[in-house]
Amino acid sequence: MLLAAPRGYCAGVDRAVVTVEEALELYGPPVYVRKEIVHNKHVVTTLQQRGAIFVDETQEVPEGATVIFSAHGVAPVVHDQARALSLKTIDATCPLVTKVHHEALRFASEDYDILLIGHQGHEEVVGTAGEAPDNVTIVEGPGDVDAVEVRDPSKVVWLSQTTLSVDETMETVRRLREKFPELQDPPSDDICYATQNRQTAVKQMAPDTDLMIVVGSRNSSNSVRLVEVALEHGAGAGHLVDFADEIDPAWLEGVGTVGVTSGASVPEVLVRGVLDLLADHGYGDVQPVVAAEESVLFSLPHELRRDLKAKSGVDANTLRHDAGSLH
């Protein structure tokens, strides 16, 4: 068995999950969360059992209650809705997503056309586009390029959803640049470090892998991309599973080498379950494939840090990993 490293929780997911855990501890349940805090079924269910209430729209939160915005970010209109309901808000948007929001605002202020590469309807894309709806055109992939129109080909920039396939995004950019030679790049890479590292590990493993098992939920963009990357780079087969019991023993017939990785919103306990099941089927020889070392940590949202410090007198960042029981 080949086991990818890094895998699982990225810094943005870690921050978001700990935010909900700490908020439940500090304020007591219920704490409302707009959308899934991260795209993982196990994480959401576990937090629900502790008293988190997940809602689709801000208007579902009772007036004056506490609401946490998910790691995927929200449009400015959502903040306006929360203020209208006198909600106490905690913004758990991943700082790397916030960076893309700031880029959208900057280029919109200079009246650029912004070509946002990403999946229509994905929460992150909805939030980013909402920063400058009159300037943003969503481009889902290379096949959309021919239909893209801009006002001034000399003032056009591309940005991207943070969890995309690096290869497909670069192909989309290549096609866009053929059409708009003066297309500008974002100031820094929009696809997050964790997405890239997990894809790099899968690319290294795939040629030697008869079957790639990716642990992750189906609404997790980065997890779905890992299966696609594995198949594109030589894996014999690839499947996405939330839990070990979703693995069909028939998938293992004739398989010499299994690769295992997990999306950036997956707790390690789910990976351990898959490893245990595969060991029971004879795949006990585990060889790590290390693509990168990760040491990134993000501070908890300032609203939560302020309240934690007021209660305990201790800087909340010293508490963050004590709370991470979902890790």
N, C-alpha and C positions, 0 to 999 in steps of 0.2 A: 504494500500500500504506500502510495506517495501522498504526503500530507503537506498542504501548502502553508507557507508562512511568508508574510502575515495573512491572517484570515480574521473573520469575525469583527467585533466591535471596532469602529473607528472612533476618533476623539469626539466628533460631533454627536454620534449616537450615545457614547458614554455620558457626555454632558447632558443630553436630553433625558435619558433614563434616570440618571441621578437627580435631575431637577424634579421629576415627578415624585420620586421616592422621598426626597428631602421635603418637598412641599406637603406631602401627606403627613410626614412626621411633624412638621412645624405647625401647620394650620389645622390638621385633622381632616378626615374625610367628611363630605365629598370634596374632591378637587376636580374641576372640569378640565378636559383637554380637548382642544379643537383639532379634529381629525386624529388619525393614529399618530402617537408621539414619534414612532418610527415604524417602518413597514415590516413588522414581524408579528405573526399571530401569537406566539408564545409570550412575548414581552407584553403585548396589549392585554391578553387574558390575565396574566399574572398581576398587572397593575390594576385591572378592574377588580380583581379579588381583594385587593388592598384598599379599595375605595375610590379609585379614579373613575370618572364618568366621561366617556368619549362621546363627543357630539360632532355632527357634520357642519353645523353652522353656528355662528356666534349667537344668533337670536335664540338658540335653544338653552343658553346658559341663564339661570335666574339672575335678575337684577341684583347687583352688588356682590355677586359671588366671585371666586377666584378662578381664572381660566389661564391655562398654559397653551401657548402656541407651539406647534410641533416643530421638529428639526428641519422640516422642509421649507419653512418660511411662509409669510402671508403678505398679501397686497396691502397698501395703505388703507384701503377702504375697510379692511377688517379691524384695524386699529380704531378707525372712526366709529365703527359699529360698537366696539367694546366701550369706548368712552360714552356713547349715547346710553348705554345700559349701566353706566357706573361700575363696570367690572374692574376688579383688581387683576391686572395682566402680568404674566411672566413670559417673556419671549425666549423660548428655547431654540430659536433658529440657529442652525449650524453657522459659525462665523464664516465658513467658506462660502455658504450660500449668501450670507449678508454681503460679502465682498462683491458678488455678482450683482446684487441689488444696487450697490453703490456705483458700480460700473454703468449700469443701465441709467441711473439718474444722471451721472456725469455726461454721458454721451447724448442723452435726451436734452440736457440743458444747452448743449452745443448744436442741437437740432440735427443730429445724425439719424439716419435710418438704422435701426438695430435689428440684425438678423439673429434671432435667438434659436439656436439649435437645441431641440429637445422634443419631448413627447407631449403632444396636445392633450390637455386635461390633467397632466401630472401636477400634483400640488406645488412642486417647486417651480415649475414653468408658469403656472397660474400666478404665483406670488411675484416672480420676477417681472413678468409681463405687466402686472398690475402697477408697477412703479412708473411705467411710461407707456400706457396703452396706445397712444397715438403714434408712437415711434417704433413700436416693436412688431415685427413679423415673425411668426414661428415657422421654423423650417425643421421638419421631422427627420429628413435624411436626404441622401443624394437625389432620390427620385423627385423631390419637391423643388429642386433648384430651377428648373426651366420655367416654372410658374411664378417665381419671385420677381417682383417689381419694386423699384425704389424711386424716390423723387430726384435724387442727385447722385449719380454713380461715384462722384468724388467725395461724398460724405456718407460712407456706409461702413459699419463695423459688425463683426460677429461676436456673439457671446454664446455660452452653452450651459445647459443643465450640468450639474456637477457629477452625475452618476452614469454618464454615457459610455459606450464603447469608444475607446481612444481611436482605434483604427477607423471605425465608421465615421466618427466626427471629423477626422482629418480628411477623409475622402469627401465628405460634404463640403468642408472648407475649400478643398482643391477645386471642386466643381463651381463653388461660388466665386472663387478668385478668377476662374476662366471667364465667367460672365461679368464680374466686376473687378477689373485688374487693380483698382485702387482700394480694394477692401482692406480695412484695418483689422489687426489682431487685438484681442483684449490686452490690457497692460500686463497681466500675468495669466498663467494657465487657469482656466475655469474648471476643468475636470479635476476633482480633488485627488490629493496624494494617495488616499486610501483606495479609491477606485482604481487608480493606475497601478498601484502595487499589487493588488489582488489579481488584476488582469495579467500583469507581468508574470506572476507565479504560475498562473494557469497556462500561459503560453509556454513556459519552460517545461511544464509537466505533460502537456497534451500529446506531444509526439510519442511519448512512451506509455501512454495510458489507453487501455482498452475501454475503460468506462470511467467517466468523471461524474462524481456525486457532488452536487452543490447544495449545501444546506441554506435554505432561505425561502421566503414567502413569495408567492406569485405576483404580488403587487409591489415587490421590491425591484426597482429598476436595475440596481447594480447587481443583484443576484441573478436576474434573468440574463443580463449581459454576460455573466461568467459562463453560463452554459453555452451561449452563442460563441464566445471566444474559444472555449475548449473545442467545439466542433470545427470551427474555422481553422484551428491550428493543429489538427490531426488526431484528436481523441476519437476512438472508435464509436463511442456513444456518450450521451450526457443526459442527466436527469436532475431536476430541481425537486427537493423534498423539504417539507417543514420539519418532519420528525423521522426517526429511524424506521418506525413501523410502516412508513410509506414505501420503503425499498422493496421492490418485487424480486424475490429470489431468482426469478427467470432472467433478470438482468445480468446475473452473475455467471450464467452458464457459458463456459468457454472463455471466461475472462481471466487473464493472467495477472494483470496489473490494474488496480483501482486507484484513481486519484480522488482526493477529498479536499474540499475547501468550503468556505462559507461566506455569505454576503456580509456587508459592513454593519448590518443591523441584527446580527445573529449572536446570541450568547453562547459561550463555549460549552455549556452543559448540553446543548443540542448536538454539537459536534461529537462530544464524548459518547453520546448515545449511538451515533452512527458508527464510530470506531469500534465500540463494543459489539455491535451487531455484525460488522464485517469480520471482526476477530473470530466470532463464533462460526463464521463461514470459511475460516482458514486464512484470512488476510491479517495475520498477526505481526508480520514483519513490516514495521512502519519506518519509512525513510522520509525525513523532512526535506522539503524543497524551499529554500530560503531565498526570496527575491529581494527583500529589503528589511531593514530594521526600522521600527517605528517608535518614536518617543514623544509624539505630540500630545499635549494636554491643553484643554480649553477651560478657562474660568467659568464657573457657574454664572447664570444670568444675574446682572447687577441687582435686580429687584429682590431676588432670593438671597443673595449674599448680604445685602443690607439688613434684611429681616432676621437672618440667621445670626449675624453679628450682634444685632440689637438684643436678641434673646440670650445668646451664650457668651458674648464678648470675645468669641474666637473667630478668626478669619475663616470663612466658610470653605475656602480652598483646602484647608487642612482636614476637612471632614469628608471631602467628596468621595474618596474611595472606600471609606467605612460604610457608606450607604449603599454601595453597589452590589446588593445581594443577587441581582439578576445576572451578574457577570459570571 
